[in-house]
Amino acid sequence: MFIFIGFSLALCFLLQAASPWLDWLVSPWVLYGGLTVAVLSLVADMVNRGLTGVWHDLFSSSVLLVWYAYWQPLFKDDTPVFFAYSLYFVFMTAFVELFFIGKKDNIDKEVLHQLRMVAKNIRVKSWMIMLLVLYSLDLLEHYLLYPVAMTLLTLRFALSSYLEPEPPKKPLKT
């Protein structure tokens, strides 16, 4: 989810620098464009079982833009919620990428089998959590629901990436 990490870092930087780009991020183009990409990513994840990482990354990145565009006019300019959540998303996603998804090759067969059993018995699918994330954007009085839903989505993505079969490696020609 490197696009999401990049967008979160960029938002942190723009907020700390009080950039004029922040006015553009609040525009209706960003709001509705991000919402369109989020819904298309959600549908693509439901339909296509491959490229899970791409759909999660596009969804998370576009929802971050929608979240800022939708919520920023409701808060004061000096509210640290946008910087703090964006920084939290950077650290949380980077941690999951480095220590869980990055160590995917080190997992043994028994643990992989147990993860498959857990995933088989979990009734909550990725697209359901994506719907929760979209719904949490509209609940303005529950401002902690969005980061909690994004955390659940990131953890579900980590589980999905563990269980996604790797493409076969091509033999080297000599």
C-alpha positions in Angstrom: 0.0 0.0 0.0 2.7 2.4 -1.0 0.4 4.8 -2.8 -1.6 5.2 0.4 1.6 5.8 2.4 2.7 8.4 -0.1 -0.6 10.2 0.0 -0.7 10.2 3.8 2.9 11.6 3.9 2.0 14.2 1.3 -1.0 15.3 3.3 1.1 15.5 6.4 3.7 17.7 4.6 1.0 19.9 3.0 -0.6 20.4 6.4 2.6 21.3 8.2 3.7 23.7 5.4 0.2 25.3 5.2 0.4 24.8 1.5 -1.9 26.6 -1.0 -2.6 23.1 -2.4 -4.9 22.4 0.6 -7.5 24.7 -1.0 -7.5 22.5 -4.0 -7.8 19.3 -1.9 -11.1 20.6 -0.5 -12.6 21.2 -4.0 -15.6 19.2 -5.2 -13.5 17.6 -8.0 -11.3 15.9 -5.4 -14.3 14.9 -3.3 -16.3 13.3 -6.1 -13.3 12.1 -8.0 -12.0 10.3 -5.0 -15.4 8.9 -4.2 -15.7 7.6 -7.7 -12.3 5.9 -7.6 -13.2 4.4 -4.1 -16.4 2.9 -5.4 -14.8 1.5 -8.5 -12.0 0.0 -6.4 -14.6 -1.5 -4.1 -16.5 -3.1 -7.0 -13.2 -4.3 -8.6 -12.2 -5.9 -5.4 -15.6 -7.7 -5.1 -15.4 -8.9 -8.7 -11.7 -9.6 -9.3 -9.9 -11.8 -6.9 -6.5 -10.9 -8.3 -4.6 -7.7 -7.7 -5.9 -7.4 -4.2 -3.1 -5.0 -3.2 -3.8 -2.6 -6.1 -7.5 -2.3 -5.2 -6.9 -1.9 -1.5 -4.2 0.8 -2.2 -6.4 2.7 -4.7 -9.4 2.5 -2.3 -7.4 3.6 0.7 -5.7 6.5 -1.1 -8.9 7.8 -2.6 -10.8 7.5 0.6 -8.1 9.6 2.3 -8.7 12.4 -0.2 -12.4 12.1 0.2 -12.0 12.2 4.0 -9.9 15.4 4.0 -12.2 17.1 1.4 -15.4 16.2 3.3 -14.2 16.8 6.8 -11.8 19.7 6.6 -14.5 22.5 6.2 -16.1 21.3 9.4 -13.0 21.8 11.5 -10.8 24.8 12.4 -7.7 25.3 10.4 -5.4 24.6 13.3 -7.1 21.3 14.2 -4.4 18.6 14.5 -6.8 15.7 13.6 -5.8 15.6 9.9 -2.1 15.6 10.6 -2.4 13.1 13.5 -4.5 10.6 11.5 -2.4 10.9 8.4 0.7 10.3 10.4 -0.9 7.4 12.1 -1.9 5.9 8.8 1.8 6.2 7.6 3.2 4.4 10.6 0.5 1.8 10.8 0.6 0.9 7.1 4.4 0.9 7.0 4.5 -1.4 10.0 2.1 -3.8 8.4 4.0 -3.7 5.1 7.4 -4.3 6.7 6.7 -6.7 9.5 3.8 -8.8 8.2 3.5 -8.6 4.4 7.3 -8.2 4.0 8.0 -11.3 6.0 5.5 -13.4 3.9 8.3 -15.7 2.7 9.3 -16.7 6.2 6.0 -18.2 7.2 5.8 -22.0 7.6 3.2 -24.3 6.1 1.4 -25.0 9.4 0.9 -21.3 10.1 -0.2 -20.7 6.5 -2.8 -23.5 6.9 -4.1 -22.0 10.1 -4.4 -18.6 8.4 -6.4 -20.2 5.6 -8.7 -21.7 8.2 -9.1 -18.4 9.9 -9.8 -16.6 6.6 -12.3 -19.4 5.6 -14.2 -19.0 8.9 -14.2 -15.2 8.9 -17.5 -13.9 7.6 -16.3 -10.4 7.2 -14.9 -9.8 3.7 -12.7 -6.9 2.5 -15.5 -5.3 0.6 -17.6 -5.2 3.8 -14.9 -3.3 5.6 -14.6 -1.0 2.6 -18.3 -0.2 2.9 -17.8 0.4 6.6 -15.0 2.9 5.8 -17.2 4.7 3.3 -20.0 4.8 5.8 -17.7 6.1 8.5 -17.0 9.1 6.4 -20.6 10.3 6.8 -20.6 9.9 10.6 -19.1 13.2 11.5 -19.9 13.0 15.2 -17.9 9.7 15.5 -14.6 11.0 14.3 -12.7 7.9 15.6 -14.7 5.5 13.4 -12.8 6.3 10.2 -9.3 5.5 11.6 -10.6 2.4 13.3 -12.2 1.2 10.0 -9.0 1.9 8.1 -7.0 -0.1 10.6 -9.4 -3.0 10.2 -9.1 -2.7 6.4 -5.3 -2.7 6.6 -5.3 -5.8 8.8 -7.7 -7.5 6.5 -5.5 -6.6 3.6 -2.5 -8.1 5.4 -4.5 -11.4 5.8 -5.5 -11.3 2.1 -2.0 -10.7 1.0 -0.7 -13.7 2.9 -3.3 -15.9 1.3 -3.0 -14.6 -2.2 -1.0 -17.1 -4.3 2.2 -15.8 -5.6 2.7 -15.8 -9.4 5.0 -18.6 -10.6 8.6 -17.6 -11.1 10.1 -17.9 -14.5 13.3 -19.9 -14.8 16.4 -18.0 -15.8 17.7 -18.7 -19.2 21.4 -19.3 -19.5 
